[in-house]
């Protein structure tokens, strides 16, 4: 099944053009699903900071069971992977083990697709020799 959604839902400039001017911001996600008809959402704030399980629980409670969240991977998993001085790739496995995934698993939702779709410039994959 293909579900459509947007890359975020809480943009201030959507008030008045997408969301009714009098709709409170804490009701925007409900409106996003019920009135706009979206069944998926890319959660972008997870790239910048690691949310608590409470944050995911709050979003999950505002949506139906068939609504899906695609969680953008945290920047320390995808972009901050080189030592600033040596430029060598660092072992960032602790970020995966201790910070990010427990907050996703403990959200009360069965699962969240997790992805990282953006590569910063200049991205150059390692060459195998």
C-alpha positions in Angstrom: 0.0 0.0 0.0 1.2 3.5 -0.8 0.6 6.2 1.7 1.1 9.8 1.0 2.3 12.5 3.4 4.6 15.5 3.7 8.0 16.2 5.1 6.7 17.8 8.3 3.3 19.3 9.2 3.9 22.1 11.7 5.1 24.9 9.6 4.0 28.3 10.8 3.4 29.6 7.3 0.8 26.9 6.8 -1.5 28.7 9.3 -4.2 30.4 7.3 -3.3 28.8 4.0 -3.4 25.1 4.9 -4.7 25.2 8.4 -7.6 27.4 9.5 -6.4 30.6 11.1 -8.2 29.8 14.4 -6.9 26.2 14.7 -4.6 25.7 17.7 -1.2 24.3 16.8 -1.6 21.2 19.0 -4.5 20.2 16.7 -2.6 20.5 13.5 -1.6 16.8 13.3 -5.2 15.7 13.8 -6.3 18.1 11.0 -3.4 16.9 8.8 -4.7 13.4 8.9 -8.5 13.8 9.2 -9.2 16.8 7.0 -6.3 16.8 4.6 -6.4 13.1 4.2 -2.7 12.2 4.7 -1.8 8.8 6.1 1.9 9.3 6.5 4.4 11.9 7.8 8.1 12.3 7.7 9.3 13.4 11.1 12.2 15.8 10.4 12.9 17.1 13.9 14.6 13.8 14.8 17.5 14.8 12.5 18.4 17.7 14.8 17.6 16.3 18.3 16.7 13.0 19.9 13.2 13.1 21.1 11.9 11.4 24.2 9.4 8.4 24.0 6.8 10.9 25.3 7.1 13.0 22.1 6.4 10.0 19.9 3.6 8.8 22.2 1.9 12.2 21.9 2.0 12.1 18.1 0.8 8.5 18.0 -2.2 9.3 20.2 -3.3 12.0 17.8 -3.4 9.8 14.8 -5.3 6.6 13.7 -3.8 3.2 13.9 -3.1 3.0 10.2 -1.2 6.3 10.2 2.5 5.9 9.6 5.5 8.0 10.7 8.8 7.9 8.8 11.5 9.1 11.2 14.5 10.8 9.7 17.7 9.4 11.2 19.6 11.5 13.7 22.5 13.5 12.2 25.1 11.8 14.4 24.1 8.6 12.7 24.4 9.9 9.2 26.4 13.1 8.8 28.6 13.6 11.9 30.6 10.4 11.2 34.1 11.8 10.7 36.6 13.0 13.3 37.0 16.8 12.7 40.8 16.7 13.0 41.7 13.4 11.2 38.7 13.2 8.9 38.6 9.4 9.7 35.2 7.7 10.1 34.4 7.4 13.8 32.7 4.6 15.6 29.2 6.0 16.2 27.6 2.7 17.2 26.7 4.1 20.7 24.3 6.5 19.1 22.4 3.6 17.6 22.4 1.6 20.8 21.8 4.1 23.5 20.0 7.1 22.1 17.9 6.9 19.1 16.3 3.5 18.6 15.2 3.1 22.2 13.1 6.2 21.9 11.5 4.9 18.7 10.8 1.4 20.1 9.3 2.8 23.3 6.9 5.0 21.5 3.9 2.6 22.0 3.6 2.3 18.2 4.3 -1.1 16.6 7.1 0.4 14.4 8.4 3.5 12.7 10.2 3.3 9.4 13.6 4.9 10.0 15.5 6.4 7.1 18.1 8.9 6.2 17.5 10.1 2.7 19.8 13.1 2.4 23.5 13.2 1.7 25.4 16.4 2.3 27.6 17.9 -0.3 30.2 16.7 -1.1 29.2 13.1 -0.5 31.7 10.6 -1.7 31.3 7.0 -0.9 34.4 5.1 0.1 36.2 3.4 -2.7 36.9 -0.3 -2.2 40.4 -1.4 -3.1 
